[in-house]
């Protein structure tokens, strides 16, 4: 990744927005399309890279690797590599990542309720929500 110029206008704007709006901070850390999905799948416990890939078959390898690195840098997940051949890497949530469970559950509740209003079909319901380990 390229270095971020901390004195740039965009970085100044981000700092201002983060001070004024906690949602901006949250969206910077867990926002986007793939990060919440990865966090959702890790709520059930540690997973190997290949298991995450199977849970999210539509994500490209590049995007998965990129988002796992970002989540690790944001200290929401832990990457544990075991020094064996072939390499065995597992990902799990940090305490901060586990603290997102009620946030993700609230989001899932909203989706279920909104799907009733908008008549969008949701194939999963809240009974399928992963239990914290």
N, C-alpha and C positions, 0 to 999 in steps of 0.2 A: 504494500500500500504506500501511497505517496504521503509525505509529511504534510501536516495541516499548518498553514500559516496562521498562527494565533492572533496576529494583529490585523487580519483581513476584515473587511466590512461585514462579510457574512458571519464570521465568528463573533464579532461584536453584536450583531443583530441577534444571533442565537443566544448569547449570554443575557441580553436584555429580555428576550422572550421567556427564557427559562426562569428568570427572576420574577417575571410577572405572571406566568401561567404554568402551574405544575403539570398540566396535561401535555404541554410542549416537551417537557423533560421526559415524561413517560413515553411519549410517542417516539422520541429520539432513541430511547433504549429498546422498546419492544414493538415499535411501529413497523409498518410495512405489511406485505402479504405473507411472507414465510415465517418470520420470527414467532408470532403467536402460535402458529401451527406446530412449530418445532417444540416450543415450550409446553404446549398442550400434550404432545406425545411423551414428553419427559416427565410429566406429572405422575405417571404410573410407576416410575422408577428408572434406574439406569438402563441405557440402551447402547448397543454397539452401533457403529456408523451404519453398517449394513441393515440393521433393524430399523433405524430411522429412515433410511432410504426406502425400505419396503413399506413403511407406514405412510410415506408421502411419495408415491410413485411418479407424480407429475413434476416434481422439482428436478431441475438439472443438477448434475454433480457440482458444477461450478457454483451455483447459487447455494446449495447446501453447505459446501465447504466455506464459502464466504460468510454466510449467516452464522454458522457454528463458531467461526473465528470472532465475529462481532459480538455474539452473545458471551463468548469466553472473555473477551476484552472488557465487556461491560459487567463482568463478574456475576452473570446470571446462571452460567453453567460451568461445570468443571470437566476438563478433558483429562482423562487418565490413560496414559499409554503404558502398557506392560511390556518390558523389554524381552519379548520372546519372538520366535520366528514361527509362523508369520506374525506381524504386529497385531496386538489386541488392544484396540482403543475403545474406551467406553465414555459416554457422556452422561452426566447427571446434573441435577439442579443444585445450585448453592442455596444457602439459607435465604438469600435475597430472591432467588428464582422461585423457591417454594412459597415465599410470601405472596407471589403473584397468583396463587391458586384461587383465592376469593375474587380477584379481579377477572380472571379468565372465566370463572364460573358465572359471575354476574354478566359477562359478555355473552356467554352461552344461553343464559336465561333470557336475555334480551332478544337473541336470535330466535329462540323458540316462540316467544310471545309475538315478535314482529312477523314471523312467518305465518302465524294465524291471521294477522291483520292483512298482510299483503298476499296471502294465498300462495306463497312460495313453499314448495315442498322441501322439507328438511328430513333426511333419512335417519338421522340420529336424534336421540332425545337426551334429557339430562341423566337418565339412568345409565347411559353409556359414558358419562363423564369420569375420567380417571380418578381413582382414589389415591390420596397422598400416601407415600411409603415412608 
